[in-house]
Amino acid sequence: MRKIIPIFFLIPIFALSQSTSFDFHTPENVKKFADHLFCEGDYLRAIEQYELINQNLDNDTIEFKVMLGYSELGLYSKSNELIESCNYESVFYPDCYLLSLKNELILEKHEFEYPSIPSFDSSQWKSFGRLFAISMLYSDEPVVSKEEFFLIFEKDEQSAVSLLYDYRFEPPYKSPALAGILSAIIPGSGKMYAGEWGDGITALVVTSLFAFLAYDNFHADHTTRAWIFTGLGAFFYAGNIYGSVASAQIFNARIDFEFNNGLELFLKQQNYFLPQYDFCE
Amino acid sequence: MIKVLEICYKGIRFSSLKNHFQFCIPYTFIPLYLYTLLLIISSSAEIHSQTEIEEQFNYAKKLYDEEKYFDAVTEFKRLLFFYDGDIYSYESNLLTGLSYKKGAKFSEAIQHFALAELNSKNIDEVFIARLEIIKVNILRRTTGRALALLDSLQNDSKFTGKADEINYWRGWVYIFSDDWENASLSFSAIQANHQLAVFCDSLDNDLYSAQLAKALSIIPGAGQFYTGEYVSGLISIGWNVLWGYLTINAFMEDRVFDGLMVGTLLWWRFYSGNIQNAEKFAIEKNLEKTNSALRYLQNYYQDSKP
């Protein structure tokens, strides 16, 4: 009984310590809240909260999370500005570095040139190697042969990478000049060369018909009508040559668009070869 | 003021300053009094903590009232993260949803209205939260979903007294579905000459029928005249007369091939173009009228809007 009585009296004291006034804005509570927002995917608010406390806590995880948050928000330049604040000695420095490569690839779309590389572990080396290799797809000429280029990628990535490599360095472009010349010789053939078979056949039929109608009316001495059809025929003929050149240019632009789109989609699916960071366990 | 007077029998005697009363507390009861005192202090601290939560809620609400919606969402989220009670959960989620709605973040708004509904304490709060979900669906033009939600409210016996409100928002759903006739019917179900019923009815009568425009275009140019595009109508008549004359003339002079070619490649092209053109004009004019009506409702209609 004597042992129980002190415990009985200690309960309210314990309760008192638990129920002291609550401050929402202590650095610890702000950090807890920011972590929650980050895990919720509300990066903008999370960054705002982290920035409120970053100076007080001097925490490299927070610095990396802010950088990652900006990147997730699509503010790649802002994210890359923070690489300066990433401490070289920090365990997160290689991750900051890889993230900055991703941001740079999205922003600049050029081949990487790097004077200094941080100390990576094996998985970070793999990420770095693949990011570096994929950046070669933005150079004007192939830097390495296709076989060498392949080596760095996993087997399940190789078919997509092969297609992208071919699209970049051996694009199936059509010559606008050739399309124009073909249409000048046989109306519609330039369109067919640019892959627009339906338009090509229509152009051939319509131009031939107008030519025939013009010839037939001249032959029958209906000169007014003959000139109307000649004018229409000439309009279609010239329009077809112009249209064939434009079709070839559109075809080439589509190749470039498909390459850029395909590469972006592939990189997004691969998360730019970066590790999946889990701060929300 | 109470002061200790003297030692009494197995205890301490207390008396008031003016000696109006005095009492003796036995030693054995002193721990019990101390314990009671601690409980009072403890509960007052709890009240203090509650006050801070209330302050946080009021601060977030103030931001919302000042139309600082981004900050309001942050502060409501802060409150909801640290506070696990249910006094402020409904209102905080509702106001968070409304803030997101003001920022056109519709998915996030619906998510918080759904949370508000889950934390609602009575049937009126459920109704308000569901109506907000319906309004967001109206704004993001997922009107099918809004109608389904309104149907579920209408079929729920708990909301039989809310028929007018349900009809009112059903009318708005139809407005955003560009179905002005049904919108008018929904508002009329509240009151025969409801302001919005009259408005929708008048607009519905004012709209062109695309089908009629197409049918009138059997006579080239008539569809364009119906939609008020007189110049376009005259041009259409001109082209059809020209190519029609050349086609008929060719057939009359036994130049059948000429007639077929001009008839199919030119006359038919211009004739069918005239029909398509009349339909396009009717659709474009209707779009102008409905956009102007929506603009009017947005700027000048004073009652509840999505």
Interface residues (C-beta under 8 A of the other chain):
Chain A: I5 F8 F9 P12 I13 A15 L16 S19 T20 S21 F22 D23 F24 N29 K32 F33 H36 L37 D42 R45 E48 Q49 V206 L209 L213 D216 N217 A220 R225
Chain B: P31 L34 Y35 L38 L39 I41 S42 A45 E46 H48 S49 E52 I53 Q56 F70 V73 T74 K77 R78 L79 F81 F82 L246 R255 F257 D258 M261 V262 L265
